[in-house]
C-alpha cells in the first residue's frame, strides 16, 4: 500500500475513486469537464473528505499508473 501513497499521495487509488466520481457526476448532473472544474473549485472540502483529487486526469495519469506498476514488481 505504501507504493500507492508515494504515487497518489493522500488520494484513493483510481479503482476506489471511480465509483465515487460516478456518483458525484450523476448526483450533480456533471457531463462536461468545464462543469467538473466549476464543481471541484467550489467543493474542495468535500473532495478532500472523500479523498479524491479535483484533477483526476492528472493524478491518475498513465505515467503515475506505470510508476505504481513498477513499484509493485
Order of alpha helices (4+ residues) and beta strands (2+ residues): alpha-alpha-alpha-alpha-alpha-alpha
